[in-house]
Amino acid sequence: MMDNEIYETLYTYTDEDGNQGEDLREVQLLESFSQERIERLANLTNNEDKYIAYQAMLILLSWGIDVGFKKLDDFIENNIDELVEFEPHRIYGEDNVYDVISDALYISTYNTNDEDKIVPYIKIMLAMYGNKFFESRLKYVLLKLQNTSVLIPNIKKAIEAAIANERYYQASQLLPVIAKYEEEALDQYVKELSFFTKYDNRISYNLKEIQD
């Protein structure tokens, strides 16, 4: 049972109209937060409950707080995602944790106005792309970032790794990003992934997106 202080630190928020609520994502999107709450969250990143520690890290990342990035470094280096299933997908049975973390990294740019700070982490996510599960959040981060063009070589490698590991739909998720930033590179991927629509019709949605 989570105690009240931990619950309030992770989930409670007050919106611009003074309405109060309880929702982790709304907390992530806060633009105003106290130093006291930052310190409480920093302490929670050391909680013995790894899920509590993870959620505290997500909030600190979203707020652009350095300790959140340091905890992410530890999370990645120590393969914490292999110890606990943090974001189990209700349909596909895989952990969507790095997709959710990618989204938190992007939210941080609202507060820091610094995309360069997250680019090294997005590169790490792309390096994982062929082996880890990503539903769609990384795709939308890449479509929204202003400097995604510098990541095109990493995106191509991610697509190729996903294809090699038979994650065909996941590979197709990045086609709209390629279409936006380097359309001339599309044909080879479209031809290859079109073949696999007979095995996974979801690929057709991404193919349609680049045609619209």
C-alpha positions in Angstrom: 0.0 0.0 0.0 1.5 3.3 -1.1 1.6 5.9 1.7 -0.2 9.3 1.3 3.0 11.4 0.9 4.4 9.2 -1.9 1.0 9.2 -3.6 0.6 13.0 -3.4 4.2 13.5 -4.6 3.7 11.3 -7.7 0.1 12.0 -8.7 -1.5 15.1 -7.4 -1.7 18.4 -9.3 -3.5 21.7 -9.6 -4.3 23.0 -13.0 -4.3 26.6 -14.3 -7.9 27.0 -13.2 -7.2 25.8 -9.7 -8.8 22.4 -10.2 -7.1 19.6 -8.4 -6.6 16.1 -9.8 -4.6 12.9 -9.6 -2.8 11.8 -12.7 0.9 11.0 -13.3 0.9 12.4 -16.9 -0.7 15.7 -15.7 2.1 16.0 -13.1 4.6 15.4 -15.9 3.1 18.3 -17.8 3.2 20.8 -15.0 5.1 24.0 -15.7 5.4 25.1 -12.1 6.7 23.0 -9.3 8.3 23.6 -6.0 11.9 22.8 -5.0 10.4 20.8 -2.1 8.6 18.5 -4.5 11.7 18.1 -6.6 13.6 17.0 -3.5 10.9 14.6 -2.5 10.9 13.1 -6.0 14.7 12.9 -6.0 14.4 10.9 -2.8 11.8 8.6 -4.3 14.1 7.7 -7.2 16.0 5.7 -4.5 12.9 3.9 -3.3 13.2 0.2 -2.9 10.0 -0.2 -4.9 11.5 0.1 -8.4 8.1 1.2 -10.0 7.8 4.1 -7.6 11.5 5.0 -8.3 10.7 4.8 -12.0 7.7 7.1 -11.9 9.6 9.6 -9.8 12.3 9.5 -12.5 9.7 10.1 -15.3 8.4 13.2 -13.6 11.9 14.6 -13.0 12.8 13.9 -16.6 9.7 15.6 -17.8 10.5 18.7 -15.7 14.0 18.8 -17.1 15.7 18.2 -13.7 19.2 16.9 -13.9 18.8 14.2 -11.2 16.2 12.7 -13.5 18.7 12.4 -16.3 21.3 10.9 -14.0 18.8 8.3 -12.8 18.0 7.5 -16.5 21.7 7.0 -17.1 21.7 4.5 -14.2 18.4 2.9 -15.5 19.9 2.3 -18.9 23.4 1.3 -17.7 22.1 -1.3 -15.2 19.3 -2.7 -17.5 16.7 -2.0 -14.9 14.0 -2.8 -17.4 15.1 -6.4 -17.3 14.3 -6.6 -13.5 10.7 -5.2 -13.6 8.0 -4.8 -16.3 7.3 -1.1 -16.0 4.9 -0.4 -18.9 3.3 -3.7 -19.9 1.4 -3.4 -23.2 -2.2 -4.7 -22.7 -2.3 -6.3 -26.1 1.2 -7.3 -27.1 2.6 -8.3 -23.8 5.9 -6.4 -24.1 7.3 -3.6 -22.0 6.8 -0.2 -23.6 9.0 1.5 -21.0 11.6 3.1 -23.3 8.8 4.5 -25.5 7.3 6.1 -22.4 10.7 7.4 -21.4 11.2 8.9 -24.9 7.9 10.8 -24.4 9.1 12.1 -21.0 12.4 13.3 -22.6 10.4 15.3 -25.2 8.1 16.8 -22.5 11.3 18.1 -20.8 11.9 20.4 -23.8 8.8 22.4 -22.8 10.5 23.5 -19.6 14.2 23.6 -20.7 13.8 24.8 -24.4 16.8 22.6 -24.9 16.4 19.8 -27.5 20.2 19.2 -27.7 20.1 17.8 -24.1 17.8 14.9 -25.1 19.4 14.1 -28.5 22.0 11.7 -27.0 19.2 9.8 -25.2 17.1 9.6 -28.3 20.1 8.1 -30.1 20.2 5.5 -27.3 16.5 4.7 -27.8 17.1 4.3 -31.5 20.0 2.0 -30.9 17.6 -0.2 -28.8 14.9 0.0 -31.4 15.6 -3.4 -33.0 15.5 -5.2 -29.7 13.1 -3.4 -27.5 9.4 -2.8 -27.9 8.3 0.7 -29.0 4.6 1.3 -29.7 4.5 4.8 -31.1 5.7 7.5 -28.8 9.2 7.6 -30.0 7.9 8.0 -33.5 5.9 11.1 -32.5 8.8 12.5 -30.6 10.9 12.3 -33.8 8.2 13.9 -35.8 8.0 16.8 -33.4 11.6 17.6 -32.6 13.1 20.5 -34.5 16.5 18.8 -35.0 15.5 15.3 -36.0 17.4 15.6 -39.3 20.7 15.0 -37.4 19.3 11.7 -36.3 18.5 10.3 -39.8 21.5 7.9 -39.8 20.4 6.6 -36.4 16.8 6.2 -37.6 17.9 4.3 -40.7 19.9 1.9 -38.5 16.9 1.5 -36.2 14.7 0.6 -39.2 17.2 -1.9 -40.5 17.7 -3.5 -37.0 13.9 -3.8 -36.5 13.5 -5.5 -39.9 16.4 -7.8 -39.1 14.7 -8.8 -35.8 11.3 -9.3 -37.6 9.8 -6.3 -35.9 8.3 -5.2 -39.2 5.5 -3.0 -37.9 7.9 -1.3 -35.6 10.2 -0.6 -38.5 7.3 0.9 -40.4 6.6 3.3 -37.6 9.6 5.3 -38.5 8.8 5.6 -42.2 6.8 8.9 -41.7 9.9 10.3 -40.0 12.1 9.4 -43.0 9.4 10.8 -45.3 9.5 14.1 -43.5 13.3 14.5 -43.4 14.8 12.4 -46.2 12.1 11.4 -48.7 14.6 10.1 -51.3 15.6 7.3 -48.9 12.0 6.0 -48.6 11.7 3.7 -51.6 14.0 0.9 -50.4 12.1 0.7 -47.1 8.6 1.0 -48.6 9.3 -1.8 -51.0 10.7 -4.1 -48.3 8.0 -3.4 -45.7 5.1 -3.6 -48.2 5.9 -7.3 -48.6 5.2 -7.9 -44.9 1.7 -6.3 -44.9 0.3 -9.7 -45.5 1.7 -10.8 -42.2 0.9 -7.6 -40.2 -1.7 -5.3 -41.7 -0.8 -2.5 -39.3 2.2 -1.8 -41.5 -0.3 -0.5 -44.1 -1.3 2.3 -41.7 2.2 3.7 -41.7 2.5 3.2 -45.5 -0.7 5.2 -45.9 0.5 7.9 -43.6 3.5 8.7 -45.9 1.2 8.8 -48.9 -1.4 11.2 -47.5 
